[in-house]
Amino acid sequence: MKRRILVVEDNPLNSELLGDWLEMEGYEAVIASNLKAGFAALESNAPQAVLLDIQLGSEDGLTLASWMREQPGLCQIPVIAVTAQAMVSEQERIVNSGCKCIVSKPVDFKVLRQELEFWLGRAGADAVKGVASRE
């Protein structure tokens, strides 16, 4: 069974690129083009990880990460911020919202692969141990 990855990205080219890459890597990609679709996808069929764009038009993608952190059934799902907003001043806000890590745009797919493998490999163990951050 393929691991399901939710991609919350408002740029159609970026979402297609991420979705196609995930499929080639053996994942099932679920695409949400805005926060409303992202919330709906999480509530209907929780993924194993979320790739989250921080700036979704006029919406702040971190709203989704913060909400997930408060949901008992969703708080252990790793959220990876995929953003052009990788300035040091933004990184603390992104991590404090509940994102496990940040992958800068343009996406380095080698880095994204490593982060997905790390967080998906740890997800089961972390849920048991209650570990919330990367060691």
N, C-alpha and C positions, 0 to 999 in steps of 0.2 A: 504494500500500500504506500503510495506516494505521500510525503509530508506536504501539507498544505501551507503555503506562504501567502499572507494577505499583503498586497501592495497598495498603499494609499498614496496616490500620486495624481495630481490634476493635469499634468502635461501629457497629452496623448502619446507623443513620441517617446518620452521617458518611461511611461507605463508599459508601452509595447516592448521597448528594449528590455526592461527588467523582466517582464512576463516571459518573453521569448528566451532570455538567458536562463531563468529559473526552470523552464520546461526542458531546456537542453541539459541542465544539471540534474534532471530527474525529479524535480519538485512539481507539485500542482500549484499553479499561480492563480490567485483570485484577485481581480483588479477592482479597486474602488476609486472613483475619480474625485470624491469629495468626502468631507467628514460624515455627512448623513449616510452615505453608502458604506463607509468604513464601520460606523456603529452598527448598521444593519448586518453587515457581513460577520462581525464579531458575535452578535447576538444569535444569528441563525446557525452558524456552524464554525465554532472557534478554530482558528488555524494553529499551527505549531510555532509560527513566528510572524512578525509584522515588519515590513519595510515601510517606513513612514517618512513622507516628505514633510518638512516643517512648515513651509509656506505654501498653503493651498489656496491660491488666489487671495481673497481677503480673510480667509480662515487660518487660525493658528493650529497646525497639526498636533502640537503638544497637548491640546485639549483632549485628544484621544488617548495619548499615553498616560496622562494624569488620571483620566477616568478609569482606564484599565487597571491601574495600580490600586484602585479602591474596590475593585470587583473580585470577590473570592474565587470565582471560576476562571478569571482571566489574568490575575496579577502575576502568575508565574510564566506567562507567555513572553518570550523575549521580544522587545521592540528595538529595532535598529533604525536610527535616524539616518536618512539618506538625503543630504541637503547641501546646498551651495553656501549655507550660513554656518561655516565651520570656524568662524573667528573665535579666538580664545574667550572673549566676553560672552559669547553665545553658548559655548560648550557646557558651562556649569548649569545654565538654565535648561538645556536639553537633557542632561543627565539627571538633574533634580526632578524633572517631570516624570521620569520613569523609564527613559530610554537606556538600554544597556551599553550602547556604544554609538559612535558616529562614523558614517562613511561619507566622505566628501564627494560632491559632484564636480566634474564628471567622474562617474563611478569607476574605480579600479576594481575590476571583477575578481582579481586574485585576492584582494583585501576582503571584498564582500563574501567570497567563498570561505575564507578563513573564519570570518566572524560568524557566518551561519553555522559552519561545522562546530565551532567552539560553543556557541549558545545552544544549539540543538542537542549537542552531546551532553551538555550540563543540565538541561531543563529538567529531566527526570530526577537526577540526583539532587538538584537544588530544591525541588519541590519537597523532597523528603527531609532534607537538612534545614530548609528555611533560609538558604543562602540567597542574598539578593544582589550581590555585586561581584564583579570579575576580580579574581585574586591574581 
